[in-house]
Amino acid sequence: MKINTIGLGYIGLPTSLMFAKHGVNVVGVDISETLVDELNQGQVSIKEPGVADYLTKALEEKRFRASLKPESGDAFIIAVPTPNSADQFESCDIRYLVQALQAVLPVVRAGNTIIIESTIAPRTMEDVIQPFFETAGFTIGRDLFFGALSRKSIARKNTRRTCSK
C-alpha cells in the first residue's frame, strides 16, 4: 500500500510516520522545498516528542520520503492548514485545501481513497470536494472513496501520542 500525505506540519508529518511505522509506504508532500530537503536528510523542524526517531527509522526502512509533488498511490491524506477567515463567522479558509486537491487530481485513479484531515466546515465535503472530483469524471462511492477526520483536539506536542493509539 502507498499513501500520499499532503501537508507535512504538526498533523501530516506524525500521521505519515505512524503509517510508515506500521509498514505502509508513504510519500509526504509539501510545498516547501526546504522542508522536503530537511526531512529527506532526517532533520525535523517541529518540536514533537519521538518524531525525529520515527523519521530516522522510516527513512532507513525506505518507508517514507518527502516530495514536492504527489505520486500515484492508494490513498491521499490531506492535512493542510485551513486558517480562520476574517469574516463574521471566522469560517475556514479552504484555499490551501483546494490547492491540495488540484495537486493530487493528476495522480488520482479509480479505487483511491481521499481523506481530509484538515479542519473543514460542515458540508465542505458535499459542496466543494465531491463536486471537484465529480467534475473531473469520478463517481464518488464507486470510483473514489472519501473520509473526513478533523481532530481539533490534537494539540501541538501531543500528536504522536494521539496518532499512535
N, C-alpha and C positions, 0 to 999 in steps of 0.2 A: 504494500500500500504506500502511496505517496500523497503527502499533504503539502499544500502551499499555505503559508500563513502570511497575510498581507498586513504589515504594520508590526514592527519589532520593538515596541515600547514595553511598558510595565505589564501589559496583558499578553501581547503577541509573543514576546520572546520566551517567558516562562511556559506559556502554553505549548509553543514549538518544542521546547526542550523536554517537557513531560512526555509528549508523543514520541520523541526520539528515544527517550529513556526506555520506553516500552516497545521498542523495535520498529517504529514507523519511520520511513524516510521522509524528511521534512526539508522543504525549501522555504527559508524565511525571506520575505520580500520587503524591502523598504526603499523609500525614495532618496535616502541619504547615502551617498557613495561612501562617505567617511565611516558611517555606522556599519555598512556592509563590509568594508575592508577590515575594520576593527574586529568585528565578530568572526570573520574568516581567519583572523590571526589569533583568535582566542581571547580577545580583550572585551571586557564587559564594562559599559559605562553606567549602567543602572545599579543602584545600591539595593540588592536583593539577596538575602542570605541563600547560599548554595548555588546560585545561578552560574557563577564562574566555574564551579566544579562540574555542573551538568553540561555546560558548554564544552569544556575540555574533553569530557568523555564522549559527547555526541560527535565532536569533530574527529576524535581518534577512531571512533567506530564508523565514521563516514555516514552517519545518520542525519546530520544537519549541515547545511551550508546556507550562507546568506547570498542574496542576489538582488539586483536592481529590477529584474523582470520576473513575472510569474512564468511557470512552465506547466505543461500538461500534467495532470495528476488525477487523483481520485476525488479529492475534496479540497475546498478552498475555505479557509477560516479568515474572515475579515475582521481585523482588530485595529481600526484606525480611529483617530480622535474625532469626536463629534461634539465640539465645544458648544456652550450655550450661545444662542444668537442674542443680539441686542434688542430683540423685540419685547413686547409687553409680557409675553409668556415665557421668555428665556428658552424658547424651543431649541431643539438640537439642530445645529448647523451640519447638514449632511454632505457638504461639498466634497470632503475627503472620502467619504463613503462612495459617492458617485464616481470619483476619480479611480477608486479601487475597483469598482465594478467594470469601468471602462478598460482598466489594465488587464483584468482576468478574462474578459469576454473573448479575445482571440484564441485562448487556450482551453476554454471550457468546452466539454464534449458531453454528449448524451450519456447519462448514467452518473454524472458528477453530483456531489452534494455541496451546497453553498451554505456556510454557517456565518451568521452575522453576530460577532461578539461586541461590536461597537454599541454604545447606548443609542437607542433609536426610540422615537415616539411611537405610540400605538398607531397602527395602520401603515407604517412605513413599508412593511413587507408587501402589503396588498396594493398600496398606492404608488410606490416608487420601484421597489426591487423586482417584484413579479412582472410588471409591465416592461421593465427594462429588458429582461430576458425573453419575454414573450415577443417583443418587437424584433428580437434577434432570431426568432424562429423556434424557440424552445417551448415545449408544453410542460408546465410545472406539474409535478406528480407523476409524469411519465418519462420525460427526458431529463429533467433536473429536479433535485430534491432540496428543500430549504430547511434551515433551522435558525432560530434566533436565540441567543443567550446573552443577556446583558446582566453582568454581575456588578451592580453598583456597590455592593458590599465589599468588594475587594479593595483593600487599602494598600497603598504602596508599602513595601517591606513585609507583606504578608501573602503575596501572590503565590509563592512556591508552596506554602503550606495548604492554601486553598485548592490549588490546581492538582496537588499530588494525592488528594483524598479520593 
